[in-house]
């Protein structure tokens, strides 16, 4: 039933897109930014947009829409995606940060350049084609109908170490995966803004001054928009009993898909700031990170602060999702499977393995200069400012799969 419906939707989307291509030309100055993760622009999109928008000749279309539950919500989302085909058909640049169904079921015109910025920094837990036929991934039968993560011209990653994994996950040539850096990591290099953030935070929460601030950011457990259960892996009440409340506070940041499913009991020990502070704000404000399998460890390693891994379900997660690296030797911090063991790790707060964290950071975040958003924006701009001769040559090169794998604008890879 699911595959049959997917096939019917695919035919409708493909026919609609083909008709739009015949009726409307590409607007060479049009940039479409699309996501099903958020209702507004943030993260990588925001940083790249701030750079690109300095060119007043560009025209931006923002396609941000999350799917609401229920039949009506799904129908509205379907209509949104169907209408998005017009913008995909008429744009020069399409920027994405995650899965985007319409792109996978069409024969994309070659004049449109699609660039996957991806929402996670680095390659940690497996995703995309690396999860084929796994419980949390697409089935081979579904991929024959909807070749997910197809039609990307390029993907942007944080370092050469991530290239092969993204190539596998997106089923695309390594030459098209470019380690230009992750735009949103530029946040950590705006010193004046960080100083202002900390000053304002201390004024707003004077009772937290002097306490060690533990950021708890667990990974999303589930598929699509669906959370597996409605409880956190870490029992915060138990952690409260074994840590001194006078010395510590836990700041919660939940994945967007978890926020509507989980109810956090707040007190002086646990604070959920909701949308008041971004994840990056909380990283900058915190003294240490508690997580499990979240890719937030890559960004956090830039700060070279302690990272603690609470993984009571590690064996199950390996079967369900698995990783690109051996987990226990890969992560830059101690692993615990009980709250008591986690508390013991945290109390050794002043003695993290800083060398391991620094080596980890240097390996997986190679551009630590605050200029990643400019590098990515310059790369995007290079397609907009091509001469007619360059455009014609590019289109000729795209005729065959072999030329797709070999012709990359080399000057933009560094």
Secondary structure, 3 states (H helix, E strand, C coil): CHHHHHHHHHHHHHHHHHHHHHHCCCEEEEEEEEECCCCCCCHHHHHHHHHHCCCCCCEEEEEECCCCCHHHHHHHHHHHHHHHHHHHHHEEEEEECCCCHHHHCCCCCCCCEEEECCCCCCCCECCHHHHCCCCCCCCHHHHHHCCCCCCCCEEECCCHHHHHHHHHHHCCCHHHEECCCCHHHHHHHCHHHHHHHHHHHHHHCHHHCCCEEEEECCCCCEECCEECCCCCCCCHHHHHHHCCCCCEEEEECCCCCCCCCCCCCCCCCEEECCCCCCHHHHHHHCCEEEECCCCHHHHHHCCCCEEEEECCCHHHHHHHCCECCCHHHHCCCCEECCHHHHHHHHHCCCCCCHHHHHHHHHHHCCCCCCCHHHHHHHHHHHHHCCCHHHHHHHHHHCCCHHHHHHCCCHHHCC
